[in-house]
Amino acid sequence: MRWRPHAAPIRTASEMDAKIVIPPLVQVPVYRKIAQKVAELRHLNMTFAAIAKSLNVSKQLTITAFRYYQDQNPE
């Protein structure tokens, strides 16, 4: 068995360079998730306050969702 000189380091798996790319999770905003439902309820003449209460979100979020729906679906 031949011995290595002391100047040569022993390379192990823990010393090897590795680059791992972990993409971030893309989360859809809540207003986009509820936009379709808000629009359906709004067309049934429900108020934003009633829609917000039924979906358990804020009134401002329902307004934002409805505006988003209108921007995506111009009629």
DRENTORKOL-3810 file (N, C-alpha, C; in nm, 4 decimals):
REM DRENTORKOL-3810
@n.u->0.0846; n.v->-0.1169; n.w->0.0000; ca.u->0.0000; ca.v->0.0000; ca.w->0.0000; c.u->0.0892; c.v->0.1234; c.w->0.0000
@n.u->0.0577; n.v->0.2158; n.w->-0.0847; ca.u->0.1407; ca.v->0.3338; ca.w->-0.0997; c.u->0.0773; c.v->0.4519; c.w->-0.0273
@n.u->0.1522; n.v->0.5238; n.w->0.0480; ca.u->0.1018; ca.v->0.6380; ca.w->0.1229; c.u->0.1123; c.v->0.7643; c.w->0.0406
@n.u->0.0158; n.v->0.8526; n.w->0.0562; ca.u->0.0195; ca.v->0.9817; ca.w->-0.0123; c.u->0.1106; c.v->1.0769; c.w->0.0628
@n.u->0.1681; n.v->1.1687; n.w->-0.0088; ca.u->0.2436; ca.v->1.2723; ca.w->0.0622; c.u->0.1478; c.v->1.3618; c.w->0.1414
@n.u->0.1958; n.v->1.4225; n.w->0.2451; ca.u->0.1112; ca.v->1.5055; ca.w->0.3322; c.u->0.0597; c.v->1.6308; c.w->0.2633
@n.u->0.1164; n.v->1.6715; n.w->0.1530; ca.u->0.0754; ca.v->1.7933; ca.w->0.0839; c.u->-0.0537; c.v->1.7745; c.w->0.0044
@n.u->-0.0913; n.v->1.6526; n.w->-0.0292; ca.u->-0.2116; ca.v->1.6294; ca.w->-0.1089; c.u->-0.3320; c.v->1.6062; c.w->-0.0172
@n.u->-0.4306; n.v->1.6966; n.w->-0.0215; ca.u->-0.5485; ca.v->1.6765; ca.w->0.0629; c.u->-0.6344; c.v->1.5615; c.w->0.0108
@n.u->-0.7035; n.v->1.4980; n.w->0.1004; ca.u->-0.7943; ca.v->1.3903; ca.w->0.0636; c.u->-0.9301; c.v->1.4549; c.w->0.0360
@n.u->-0.9825; n.v->1.4333; n.w->-0.0837; ca.u->-1.1122; ca.v->1.4916; ca.w->-0.1196; c.u->-1.2226; c.v->1.3937; c.w->-0.0838
@n.u->-1.3155; n.v->1.4419; n.w->-0.0061; ca.u->-1.4297; ca.v->1.3601; ca.w->0.0321; c.u->-1.5562; c.v->1.4254; c.w->-0.0215
@n.u->-1.6655; n.v->1.3576; n.w->-0.0093; ca.u->-1.7925; ca.v->1.4095; ca.w->-0.0603; c.u->-1.8313; c.v->1.5399; c.w->0.0081
@n.u->-1.7947; n.v->1.5590; n.w->0.1305; ca.u->-1.8323; ca.v->1.6810; ca.w->0.2016; c.u->-1.7530; c.v->1.8017; c.w->0.1542
@n.u->-1.6444; n.v->1.7806; n.w->0.0842; ca.u->-1.5634; ca.v->1.8915; ca.w->0.0364; c.u->-1.5946; c.v->1.9298; c.w->-0.1071
@n.u->-1.6814; n.v->1.8585; n.w->-0.1724; ca.u->-1.7110; ca.v->1.8874; ca.w->-0.3125; c.u->-1.8106; c.v->2.0016; c.w->-0.3227
@n.u->-1.7876; n.v->2.0884; n.w->-0.4218; ca.u->-1.8780; ca.v->2.2005; ca.w->-0.4438; c.u->-2.0056; c.v->2.1511; c.w->-0.5112
@n.u->-2.1171; n.v->2.2066; n.w->-0.4676; ca.u->-2.2458; ca.v->2.1730; ca.w->-0.5288; c.u->-2.3306; c.v->2.2988; c.w->-0.5326
@n.u->-2.3976; n.v->2.3176; n.w->-0.6441; ca.u->-2.4890; ca.v->2.4312; ca.w->-0.6573; c.u->-2.6282; c.v->2.3754; c.w->-0.6811
@n.u->-2.7184; n.v->2.4100; n.w->-0.5925; ca.u->-2.8559; ca.v->2.3628; ca.w->-0.6012; c.u->-2.9458; c.v->2.4845; c.w->-0.6116
@n.u->-3.0257; n.v->2.4878; n.w->-0.7155; ca.u->-3.1182; ca.v->2.5986; ca.w->-0.7337; c.u->-3.2568; c.v->2.5522; c.w->-0.6897
@n.u->-3.3103; n.v->2.6203; n.w->-0.5891; ca.u->-3.4440; ca.v->2.5897; ca.w->-0.5398; c.u->-3.5342; c.v->2.7052; c.w->-0.5808
@n.u->-3.6244; n.v->2.6808; n.w->-0.6765; ca.u->-3.7114; ca.v->2.7900; ca.w->-0.7205; c.u->-3.8106; c.v->2.8267; c.w->-0.6105
@n.u->-3.8429; n.v->2.9547; n.w->-0.5992; ca.u->-3.9404; ca.v->2.9958; ca.w->-0.4974; c.u->-4.0799; c.v->2.9474; c.w->-0.5339
@n.u->-4.1588; n.v->2.9224; n.w->-0.4322; ca.u->-4.2982; ca.v->2.8821; ca.w->-0.4550; c.u->-4.3780; c.v->3.0034; c.w->-0.5009
@n.u->-4.4517; n.v->2.9849; n.w->-0.6048; ca.u->-4.5338; ca.v->3.0941; ca.w->-0.6562; c.u->-4.6728; c.v->3.0807; c.w->-0.5946
@n.u->-4.7081; n.v->3.1793; n.w->-0.5182; ca.u->-4.8386; ca.v->3.1768; ca.w->-0.4537; c.u->-4.9293; c.v->3.2793; c.w->-0.5214
@n.u->-5.0456; n.v->3.2349; n.w->-0.5581; ca.u->-5.1430; ca.v->3.3218; ca.w->-0.6217; c.u->-5.2076; c.v->3.4079; c.w->-0.5132
@n.u->-5.2129; n.v->3.5398; n.w->-0.5348; ca.u->-5.2770; ca.v->3.6263; ca.w->-0.4352; c.u->-5.4234; c.v->3.5878; c.w->-0.4128
@n.u->-5.4706; n.v->3.6127; n.w->-0.2935; ca.u->-5.6071; ca.v->3.5748; ca.w->-0.2554; c.u->-5.7104; c.v->3.6439; c.w->-0.3443
@n.u->-5.6868; n.v->3.7709; n.w->-0.3783; ca.u->-5.7864; ca.v->3.8420; ca.w->-0.4579; c.u->-5.8043; c.v->3.7770; c.w->-0.5954
@n.u->-5.6972; n.v->3.7158; n.w->-0.6483; ca.u->-5.7095; ca.v->3.6464; ca.w->-0.7768; c.u->-5.7864; c.v->3.5147; c.w->-0.7609
@n.u->-5.7686; n.v->3.4500; n.w->-0.6469; ca.u->-5.8377; ca.v->3.3235; ca.w->-0.6223; c.u->-5.9882; c.v->3.3432; c.w->-0.6102
@n.u->-6.0290; n.v->3.4531; n.w->-0.5480; ca.u->-6.1710; ca.v->3.4733; ca.w->-0.5208; c.u->-6.2399; c.v->3.5627; c.w->-0.6228
@n.u->-6.1671; n.v->3.6119; n.w->-0.7221; ca.u->-6.2229; ca.v->3.7087; ca.w->-0.8172; c.u->-6.3464; c.v->3.6559; c.w->-0.8891
@n.u->-6.3406; n.v->3.5331; n.w->-0.9365; ca.u->-6.4542; ca.v->3.4741; ca.w->-1.0097; c.u->-6.5775; c.v->3.4650; c.w->-0.9202
@n.u->-6.5596; n.v->3.4182; n.w->-0.7984; ca.u->-6.6718; ca.v->3.4027; ca.w->-0.7054; c.u->-6.7301; c.v->3.5391; c.w->-0.6675
@n.u->-6.6425; n.v->3.6366; n.w->-0.6444; ca.u->-6.6896; ca.v->3.7715; ca.w->-0.6111; c.u->-6.7731; c.v->3.8276; c.w->-0.7252
@n.u->-6.7269; n.v->3.8081; n.w->-0.8481; ca.u->-6.8018; ca.v->3.8588; ca.w->-0.9636; c.u->-6.9382; c.v->3.7913; c.w->-0.9750
@n.u->-6.9420; n.v->3.6605; n.w->-0.9531; ca.u->-7.0707; ca.v->3.5900; ca.w->-0.9597; c.u->-7.1681; c.v->3.6427; c.w->-0.8547
@n.u->-7.1188; n.v->3.6615; n.w->-0.7319; ca.u->-7.2058; ca.v->3.7108; ca.w->-0.6249; c.u->-7.2458; c.v->3.8564; c.w->-0.6483
@n.u->-7.1560; n.v->3.9338; n.w->-0.7058; ca.u->-7.1862; ca.v->4.0738; ca.w->-0.7345; c.u->-7.2949; c.v->4.0845; c.w->-0.8414
@n.u->-7.2908; n.v->3.9945; n.w->-0.9389; ca.u->-7.3936; ca.v->3.9947; ca.w->-1.0440; c.u->-7.5297; c.v->3.9489; c.w->-0.9897
@n.u->-7.5292; n.v->3.8876; n.w->-0.8718; ca.u->-7.6549; ca.v->3.8529; ca.w->-0.8053; c.u->-7.7022; c.v->3.9656; c.w->-0.7136
@n.u->-7.6423; n.v->4.0837; n.w->-0.7316; ca.u->-7.6761; ca.v->4.2062; ca.w->-0.6578; c.u->-7.6429; c.v->4.1996; c.w->-0.5090
@n.u->-7.5439; n.v->4.1208; n.w->-0.4719; ca.u->-7.4982; ca.v->4.1221; ca.w->-0.3326; c.u->-7.4044; c.v->4.2409; c.w->-0.3137
@n.u->-7.4068; n.v->4.2989; n.w->-0.1948; ca.u->-7.3162; ca.v->4.4099; ca.w->-0.1644; c.u->-7.1768; c.v->4.3546; c.w->-0.1369
@n.u->-7.0781; n.v->4.4431; n.w->-0.1464; ca.u->-6.9411; ca.v->4.4010; ca.w->-0.1169; c.u->-6.9279; c.v->4.3550; c.w->0.0282
@n.u->-7.0005; n.v->4.4198; n.w->0.1167; ca.u->-6.9957; ca.v->4.3812; ca.w->0.2587; c.u->-7.0520; c.v->4.2400; c.w->0.2782
@n.u->-7.1623; n.v->4.2095; n.w->0.2109; ca.u->-7.2226; ca.v->4.0760; ca.w->0.2229; c.u->-7.1321; c.v->3.9690; c.w->0.1618
@n.u->-7.0704; n.v->4.0030; n.w->0.0491; ca.u->-6.9775; ca.v->3.9089; ca.w->-0.0146; c.u->-6.8578; c.v->3.8841; c.w->0.0760
@n.u->-6.8058; n.v->3.9910; n.w->0.1335; ca.u->-6.6901; ca.v->3.9785; ca.w->0.2228; c.u->-6.7230; c.v->3.8908; c.w->0.3427
@n.u->-6.8411; n.v->3.9086; n.w->0.3974; ca.u->-6.8814; ca.v->3.8287; ca.w->0.5128; c.u->-6.8979; c.v->3.6816; c.w->0.4747
@n.u->-6.9563; n.v->3.6553; n.w->0.3580; ca.u->-6.9785; ca.v->3.5162; ca.w->0.3176; c.u->-6.8481; c.v->3.4442; c.w->0.2815
@n.u->-6.7494; n.v->3.5181; n.w->0.2295; ca.u->-6.6205; ca.v->3.4578; ca.w->0.1935; c.u->-6.5170; c.v->3.4690; c.w->0.3056
@n.u->-6.5554; n.v->3.5354; n.w->0.4128; ca.u->-6.4682; ca.v->3.5528; ca.w->0.5293; c.u->-6.3389; c.v->3.6276; c.w->0.4944
@n.u->-6.3555; n.v->3.7358; n.w->0.4185; ca.u->-6.2439; ca.v->3.8238; ca.w->0.3829; c.u->-6.2887; c.v->3.9674; c.w->0.4078
@n.u->-6.1972; n.v->4.0610; n.w->0.3889; ca.u->-6.2320; ca.v->4.2010; ca.w->0.4121; c.u->-6.3101; c.v->4.2589; c.w->0.2941
@n.u->-6.3806; n.v->4.3660; n.w->0.3213; ca.u->-6.4579; ca.v->4.4334; ca.w->0.2172; c.u->-6.3650; c.v->4.4883; c.w->0.1095
@n.u->-6.2514; n.v->4.5435; n.w->0.1509; ca.u->-6.1561; ca.v->4.5986; ca.w->0.0548; c.u->-6.1011; c.v->4.4902; c.w->-0.0372
@n.u->-6.0804; n.v->4.3708; n.w->0.0159; ca.u->-6.0304; ca.v->4.2605; ca.w->-0.0668; c.u->-6.1333; c.v->4.2197; c.w->-0.1715
@n.u->-6.2609; n.v->4.2228; n.w->-0.1354; ca.u->-6.3642; ca.v->4.1890; ca.w->-0.2333; c.u->-6.3707; c.v->4.2936; c.w->-0.3440
@n.u->-6.3520; n.v->4.4181; n.w->-0.3083; ca.u->-6.3509; ca.v->4.5252; ca.w->-0.4089; c.u->-6.2313; c.v->4.5084; c.w->-0.5022
@n.u->-6.1156; n.v->4.4788; n.w->-0.4452; ca.u->-5.9953; ca.v->4.4566; ca.w->-0.5256; c.u->-6.0138; c.v->4.3371; c.w->-0.6185
@n.u->-6.0717; n.v->4.2306; n.w->-0.5672; ca.u->-6.0954; ca.v->4.1110; ca.w->-0.6485; c.u->-6.1917; c.v->4.1405; c.w->-0.7624
@n.u->-6.2958; n.v->4.2167; n.w->-0.7349; ca.u->-6.3930; ca.v->4.2509; ca.w->-0.8385; c.u->-6.3301; c.v->4.3383; c.w->-0.9460
@n.u->-6.2493; n.v->4.4345; n.w->-0.9055; ca.u->-6.1799; ca.v->4.5200; ca.w->-1.0036; c.u->-6.0827; c.v->4.4381; c.w->-1.0880
@n.u->-6.0155; n.v->4.3440; n.w->-1.0255; ca.u->-5.9248; ca.v->4.2554; ca.w->-1.0990; c.u->-6.0032; c.v->4.1736; c.w->-1.2018
@n.u->-6.1177; n.v->4.1208; n.w->-1.1608; ca.u->-6.2021; ca.v->4.0428; ca.w->-1.2516; c.u->-6.2474; c.v->4.1285; c.w->-1.3710
@n.u->-6.2871; n.v->4.2529; n.w->-1.3426; ca.u->-6.3315; ca.v->4.3411; ca.w->-1.4485; c.u->-6.2176; c.v->4.3750; c.w->-1.5456
@n.u->-6.0971; n.v->4.3920; n.w->-1.4938; ca.u->-5.9814; ca.v->4.4195; ca.w->-1.5795; c.u->-5.9466; c.v->4.3010; c.w->-1.6682
@n.u->-5.9648; n.v->4.1806; n.w->-1.6158; ca.u->-5.9331; ca.v->4.0588; ca.w->-1.6906; c.u->-6.0426; c.v->4.0195; c.w->-1.7891
@n.u->-6.1656; n.v->4.0633; n.w->-1.7617; ca.u->-6.2806; ca.v->4.0256; ca.w->-1.8449; c.u->-6.3600; c.v->4.1488; c.w->-1.8870
@n.u->-6.3062; n.v->4.2292; n.w->-1.9747; ca.u->-6.3823; ca.v->4.3476; ca.w->-2.0173; c.u->-6.5047; c.v->4.3065; c.w->-2.1006
@n.u->-6.6157; n.v->4.3668; n.w->-2.0704; ca.u->-6.7408; ca.v->4.3299; ca.w->-2.1408; c.u->-6.8054; c.v->4.4496; c.w->-2.2020
END
